[in-house]
Amino acid sequence: MYSTISRKLFTPVAALVLLLAMVMLFSSRAHAAQAVVILDREPSLELAGHFDHYDDLTGKLTLADILDPKNAIGFRRLKDKLNDGYSHKAVWLRFSIARTSRFPAEAWLRLYPPYLDHVTVFVQSDRDPSKASSYRQIKLGDHIPVADRPLPGTDFLAPLSLPLKTPVTIYVRIQAISSLNFNASVHTPTDMYREINTDILIQGGYLAIIILFSLLNFIYFLRINDKLFLYFALYALAVSINYFSISGILSLILPDFAHLISDYLADIGKGGAILLVSLFLISLFASELTPFTRRYLKFMVVIGALTILADPLGFYIEIAPVTSVSMLFLFFMITWLSYKAVKNNKPGGMLFFMAFGISNLGYFIHFLQLLGLVPLEWWNINNIKYASLLNIVLMTVALAENLRKSEKRAMAALRESELKSVELATERAATERQQRFLTMVSHEYRTPLAIIRSSLDIMNLQMSDQYPENSSELDKMKLAIHRLVEVMDVSLAKSRLSDSEEREGAVRTLLAPFMASEVEEVRALWPKRTFRFAISLTEHAINAEKHYLATTLFNLLDNAQKYSPPDSPIDIDCYGEGNEAVIRIQNESSSVLTNKTELLFNKYQRGSNSNNTNGSGLGLWLVREIIKRHNGAVAFEKSGEYVMVTVRLPLADSLKK
């Protein structure tokens, strides 16, 4: 029985509770809607926190539809400003204001930001706020010609006529393809004109500075032809173009065309800035980029180009969130790259880090605001303006510092080059003097030496039978003459070798007869020494400048007989190894060789075992230069009591081929 009575009482009680809740909810909404903002002694008043808002998802509702009670109860109180990010919807805002006797009857309603596309204000002008005919309509937005606006300015302005102590209800309809951020304030006429003038001065000064730095970077580009300055000059220009359109100053500069081109300029400026800063980063941080970061920056170049085309082709709403999210990731990448530049001691690296840090913070907050994640406040309405300004100033200083250090390095390199030029000129002059001297020596000494050698041969023939005891003395004199000719030939060969234009011309040379001939000459010159010669390349040839190659073999064999015990043999082996001919000369060492063997091929370098022998330290240097000239290689090795020189020369085609 008790349960039956409970069930019978539950239905009316629940209905009563629901009714009371609806009444309380409606009364609270009615109270919210009827809350009136009082204008008193202050010259201006922010309306944030006093808005009721209604989302028109179709974007087709009229004021009469909004005033219909079934829609009117759908309004919700906004805690602060409108901040809905990118959306296709239309938003209706409602608020009521009244004034005291200390506030003038004529006032101005200021609505911002000035990049909203469509803003329609409905101001109550009759006593009954529930009728659409009681409202005066004012069309604003950056798609409305400036001539049709009540008052031109950087923000949207609507005139108000406020009766004393009587509430006036105002509806504002907002729709945009950009971010739905909105706030409003009420001003006295005096305060409004002061705000307009101050804003124009600030905006104009900002744009003047941006354009000035853009021109400065462009002048740097023309001066040194560095693309970094061109990219940054165009980036600064793109920033100024974007700011022209979104700041509202375009309506003052081009009042007849602002409503037609503002969206296009905004997209060109924003997309162009993304494209150009990506190219700038690729060039600036070339040494810091990884394959991933380079690909991402190229991707951002494409995003920038798409953003430029978005409005004309009608896909701005779709591309805008992608652009914003991509930019958020780009901010972190720029910070990382600038940190690496500082770590790598890049010229101007710290200035780059500071410049990008400031701009990244400003743009990061701005994009969060566009996405509806950060509320519209006084400190972030203009944060992108000040952040981009500081970025451009610091970046210009950083690029100038980079240029200064680059020019300093270039001047140091130029001075070093000039010193080297002077050294080369001095060496060239010395070489020319040396060549002239050697030419004179060759001319003046060859004939007397030839006469002396011929005379010795005649004396040897005439006196060999009559005075056999003098034969050895004549042989010594002939050897001295031969040594003198040898020194002259080596000097002349060195002189010719230092002249790159002096080339004898390589000819195809059979290796076996060439080597046999050279070995026979040294056997005749040093008949008391044993030269053991073996060759297995009977049909192979090399491309050789015979005169120089003969000098090489003579110098190597001369060193072998000079730095080995008189009774020790000298082994000469010639064989093939792959596509190379290998000439190996081996002899015993008469003393311990302490030098590093590779140093013996340096000019004027002599071995530790050369104290009691004649020489200038040019022989092995000359050997190496000649072998290099023949595209070969030479190596010097010490193994126990033996030293071995190995010469490798590329083989020409064999005689059969």
SULTAZI-V144366 format. One line per field, one symbol per residue. phi: phi as a letter, one per 40 degrees, with the letter a starting at -180 (. if undefined). A space follows every 50 residues. Layout:
phi = ???
//
This chain:
phi = .ccccccccccccccccccccccccccccccccccbcccbcccaaccdgb cbbbccccgbcccccccddccccccbcccaccabgcaccbbbbbabbabc ccbcccabcbbacccccbbbbbbcbbccccbcccbccbcbhcccdccccc acacbcbbcbbbccfbcbcbbbbbaaccccbaaaabbcdccccccccccc cccccccccccccccccccdcccbfbcdccdccccccccccccdcccgcc cccbccbdccbcccccccccccccccccccccccbdccccdccccccccc cccccccccccccgbcdccdcccccccdccdcccccccccccccfcdgdc cccccccccccccccccccccgcbccbccbcbcccccccccccccccccc cccccccccccccccccccccccccccccccccccccccccdccbccdcc ccccccccccccbcccbcccccccccccccccccccdccccccccccccc ccbchcbcbccccccccccccccccbccccbcbbabccbbbbcbcdcccc ccccccccccccbbddcccbcbbbacagcbcbbbbbacccacbccccccc cccgcbcccbcbbcibgbccdcdccccdccgbabbbbbbgcbbabbbbbc ccdcccc
//
